[in-house]
Amino acid sequence: MLRSLGRIASIAAIWAAGQCTALAADFEWKMFTIYDVADKQTEWARGFAKDVQEATKGRLNIRVFAGSELPYKGVDVYRAIARRQIEIGHSPSGFIASDLPVVGATAMPFVCTDMTKFFSTGLPKVQSLMDKAISDKFKATPIMHWAMPGQQIWSVPSIKVLADLKGKKIRTWNREQVETLDKLGATSASITTAEVTQALQLGTVDGAITAAINVNYWDWARILKNGYMFNITLSHEIISVNNQALGELPADVRSAFNEVSARWEKKFRDEVFKLDGEAKSALIGRGMTLTEPTPDDAKKLRDITSEIGAKWAKANGEVGQKILAGLAEGCN
């Protein structure tokens, strides 16, 4: 009897092992996003990964890691893709530009502040140039281009006019923001996305540049009450996959992956439009004051930042100049 039970147990174990093997994915990938665990952007990434798994019938499994789950800063993401420490990575182009300056064209002040124009006529003019530059530099293929809406200054002290920025310390995420704040008498701080909330709580910084969507989901209304709607740029976001990893996929799996990517690129874009309006309404409802620059301040801001784009174009050669000119033509 014991021998029979042992035989049954052995057969069951062999069957279970076979089932596990059958259910195991043929390809296991890691995906990293700079956003934190509870952020909507991370939720979207997990939804994308789930759809990929279903579309490939379990053959490709993507495990999503948020900003606090792997030891990468924004500037590390595309380096990690190139080394294949991760197969898929997401970062704003402002971080990528530290290694590949030409993709930083979207961060130039006032080159493009309208998401509708950016998606419909701005990005299509320059996407092939950007994608080639990213592939050449990082051995990665962009699979989704989207954007966070206008980037504003959210602060603990009240900021109503440009002059109020003098002496303030503001978290920035690209060189152009640093240069702009320098011109306004403010100082800049580079802090990872996952650490910004704590920095505001501790008073390490007076404020931070980001979009209303993030302010709402990071619950900053309990820390600060002021938003200066200092919208001089969008945050162009790019999700890319390591070329070698993509090339290893069989044709049918790769086709399914590409179809899901295209569908989720549209979803990312659509969700941003919806959430931007909802976030601003929610923040006002929680007692935050959102201040638009006065006409005089808006003109002053354009005037003092006008040389930033011109200087950038001169320093970044023919490709950089073509990208900047294409964006300016498509967005304005």
C-alpha positions, 0 to 999 in steps of 0.5 A: 500500500505504501509502495503504491502511494509512493508511486502515485505521488511520484507520478503526480510530481512528474505530471506537475513538473510537466505542467509547470514546464508547459506553462512556463514562458518561452521568454522572460523579460524585465521592464523598468519604469521611473514611476513609482509602484502606485502611480498610474503610469506603472499601472498602465505598464502592468496592463501592457505586460498582461496584454502581451502575455495574453496575446502571445499565449503565455510565451512572452512574460514581462515583469514590470519593476517600478522606480523604487524596485530597482536601483536605477535613476532616470539617466540609468534606464537606457544604459540598462537597456543597452547592457540588457540588464532590462529588456524594456525601459521607460524614461522621459527623453530629458533623462535620455538626453544626458547620453543622447542630446538630440532627443532632448529637442522636445525639452526646448522651451516653447518648442511644443506645449500642445499635446494634440499638435505634438502627437498629430503633426510634431512627433510624426515629422521627427520620430524616424530620426529619433528612433534611429538615434536611439537604436544606434546609441542604445541598441534599442527600438522605441515601441511607444512615444507618448507625453506627460502634459505641461510641466509646471512648478509646484511649491510649498511657498507661494509663487504668483509671479516669476520674481517669486522664484528668486532664491527658491530651490526647485527639483528639475529633470533636464538641463533646460529647466536648470538653465531657465531657473538659473535665469530666474534666480532660482537654484535646481536640485536633481532628485529621483522621481521616487524621492521627490515627495520626501524631499518636499516634506523635509524641505530639501526643496521648495518645489518641483517641476512636474505635471498635474497628474503626478501631483494628484497621484502623489498626494502633494495637496497634503504637503503644498498648496501652490501650482505656478502654471509655468508651462514651457514644455511637455515631458516626452516619454519613450518606451523602448525594447532591447534590439537583441531581445526583440530579435530573439522573438519568433515572428508570430510572437514579435508580431503580437508584441508589436500589435499590443505595443501600438494599441497601448501607445494610443492608450497611454496618450488617451489616458494622459489627456483624460487624467490631466483635466481630472487632476487639475479639478481634483487639486483645486477641489482640495484647496490648491491654488493654480496660478497662470503667469501674467501676460507680462511674465509669459512674455518675459519667460519666452524672451529669456528662454529664446536663446536656449533652443538656438544654442542647443541646435548649434551644439547638436549638429544637423540631426539635432537641428532637423529634429528641433525644426521639425517639432517647431514647424509641426507644433506651431 
